Amino acid sequence: MAREPLIVGNWKMHCTRAEAQALVAGLTPLILDSPGRGIIVAPPFTALETIARTTMGTPIQLAAQNLHWESKGAFTGEISAAMLRDMGCAAVIIGHSERRQYFGDTDDGVNRKIGAALNHDLQPIVCVGETLEQRQADETNSHIERQLRGGFADLGADEVARCVVAYEPIWAIGTGHTATPAQAQEVHAHIRAVMSTLATADIANGLRILYGGSVKADNIDGLMAQDDVDGALVGGASLQAEQFARIVKFE
């Protein structure tokens, strides 16, 4: 089954509104001739509305980096799915390893956030991944399966079909170490097999699974040559217009 490649830039806690606008202004002309590829940027909350205006009429879609599962209430410092839709978001990153490590995101919380996103027509980009210690202990597959089963618990097959999964080995995020294409393929194939049990084989075959972890212009081609790697969740390189454009234009 043909799956449209998807490249997502996660800007994390970088860019003022002016810096974000300048980044997109530099990126846009570089990616206009990239048909058949989904392109998403995820600025910080403060720049979402600015980037929504800046990307209007371009192939670039907008995502948020997190959300709360409740629609409203006394949750100081949080943001709802409805608020993200109101700012022009089409997608939201859920369960990023930094959210899990520093802010206590759990598989149950990820599950609630997926539900909230889907209820407001936001595409969830659901992150899973193992630590170096888990990989060395040969626990990669079992750990990721627990994350998937917890995160997608009680969701219908049609809901799973509306999601994207991102595999991000924690030991490769921001470290300069990237999983080899073969390592990425092995885990992506495992993710697809698990997702077939959570939905159907057809839905799993159509599900886009992204790789994230020190993705750069010089390693994207090898990653994208793998059968089950359908795109990338890009961190630091997405803050450089030319490098991100090269990732979008992988060969």
Residue pairs with C-beta under 8 A, 6 or more apart in sequence:
1 202
1 205
1 206
3 206
3 207
3 208
3 230
4 36
4 37
4 38
4 208
5 36
5 37
5 38
5 208
5 224
5 230
5 231
5 250
6 37
6 38
6 39
6 40
6 164
6 208
6 210
6 230
6 231
7 37
7 38
7 39
7 40
7 231
7 232
7 234
7 244
7 247
7 248
8 40
8 41
8 42
8 63
8 91
8 93
8 125
8 166
8 210
8 231
8 232
8 233
8 234
8 238
9 40
9 41
9 42
9 234
9 238
9 239
9 244
10 42
10 65
10 93
10 96
10 212
10 233
10 234
10 235
10 238
11 20
11 41
11 42
11 43
11 44
11 47
11 65
11 238
11 239
12 44
12 65
12 98
12 235
13 44
14 44
14 239
15 23
15 43
15 44
15 47
15 239
16 46
16 47
17 46
17 47
17 50
20 43
20 44
20 47
20 50
20 51
20 54
21 47
21 50
21 51
21 54
23 239
23 241
24 41
24 51
24 54
24 55
24 60
25 54
26 241
26 242
27 41
27 60
27 241
27 244
27 245
28 55
28 58
28 60
30 241
30 242
30 245
31 39
31 59
31 60
31 245
31 248
31 249
32 58
32 59
34 59
34 248
34 249
37 59
37 248
38 61
38 231
39 59
39 60
39 61
39 248
40 60
40 61
40 62
40 63
40 90
40 91
40 125
41 51
41 55
41 60
41 61
41 62
41 63
41 238
42 62
42 63
42 64
42 65
42 91
42 93
43 50
43 51
43 62
44 65
45 64
45 65
45 79
48 62
48 64
48 84
48 87
48 88
48 89
49 87
49 88
51 62
52 62
52 87
52 88
52 89
55 61
55 62
61 90
61 91
62 87
62 88
62 89
62 90
62 91
63 89
63 90
63 91
63 92
63 93
63 123
63 125
64 79
64 84
64 87
64 89
64 91
64 92
64 93
64 122
65 92
65 93
65 96
66 79
66 92
66 93
66 94
66 96
66 99
66 113
67 78
67 79
67 80
67 81
67 84
67 92
67 94
67 113
67 116
67 117
67 122
68 75
68 78
68 79
68 80
68 113
68 116
69 109
69 112
69 113
69 115
69 116
70 78
70 80
70 116
71 80
71 81
71 82
71 116
72 80
72 82
80 116
81 92
81 116
81 117
81 119
81 120
81 122
82 120
84 92
84 120
84 122
85 120
85 121
85 122
89 122
90 122
90 123
91 122
91 123
91 124
91 125
91 164
92 113
92 117
92 122
92 123
92 124
92 125
93 125
93 127
93 166
93 233
94 110
94 113
94 114
94 117
94 124
94 125
94 126
94 127
94 151
95 105
95 107
95 109
95 110
95 113
95 126
95 127
95 128
95 147
95 151
96 105
96 127
96 168
97 127
97 129
97 168
97 170
97 173
98 173
99 105
100 106
101 170
106 150
107 146
107 147
107 150
107 151
107 153
108 150
110 126
110 147
110 150
110 151
111 150
111 151
111 152
111 153
111 154
111 155
113 124
114 124
114 126
114 151
114 152
114 155
114 159
114 163
115 155
117 123
117 124
118 124
118 155
118 159
118 162
118 163
123 162
123 163
123 164
124 162
124 163
124 164
125 163
125 164
125 165
125 166
125 210
125 233
126 151
126 152
126 163
126 164
126 165
126 166
127 165
127 166
127 167
127 168
127 212
127 233
128 144
128 147
128 148
128 151
128 165
128 166
128 167
128 168
128 191
129 144
129 147
129 167
129 168
129 169
129 170
129 173
129 212
129 213
130 139
130 140
130 143
130 144
130 169
130 170
130 171
131 170
131 171
132 170
132 171
134 140
134 143
135 169
135 171
140 187
141 187
141 190
144 167
144 187
144 190
144 191
144 194
145 190
145 194
148 165
148 191
148 194
148 195
148 198
149 194
149 198
152 160
152 163
152 195
152 198
155 198
157 199
157 200
157 203
160 195
160 198
160 199
160 203
160 207
161 199
161 203
161 206
161 207
163 207
164 207
164 208
164 209
164 210
165 191
165 195
165 207
165 208
165 209
165 210
166 209
166 210
166 211
166 212
166 233
167 184
167 187
167 188
167 191
167 209
167 210
167 211
167 212
168 211
168 212
168 213
168 233
169 179
169 183
169 187
169 213
171 177
171 213
172 178
172 179
172 213
172 214
173 212
173 213
173 214
173 235
174 214
174 235
174 236
175 214
176 214
177 213
177 214
178 213
178 214
178 215
178 216
178 219
178 223
179 187
179 211
179 213
181 222
181 223
181 225
181 226
181 229
182 226
184 211
184 223
184 226
184 229
185 226
185 227
185 228
185 229
188 209
188 211
188 226
188 228
188 229
189 227
189 228
191 209
191 228
192 204
192 205
192 207
192 209
192 228
193 204
195 203
195 204
195 207
196 203
196 204
196 205
199 207
208 230
208 231
209 228
209 229
209 230
210 229
210 230
210 231
210 232
210 233
211 223
211 229
211 231
211 232
211 233
212 232
212 233
212 234
212 235
214 235
214 236
215 223
215 232
215 233
215 234
215 235
215 237
215 247
216 237
216 243
216 247
217 237
217 243
217 246
217 247
220 232
220 246
220 247
220 250
221 250
221 251
223 229
223 232
224 231
224 232
224 250
232 247
234 244
234 247
237 243
237 244
237 247
238 244
238 247
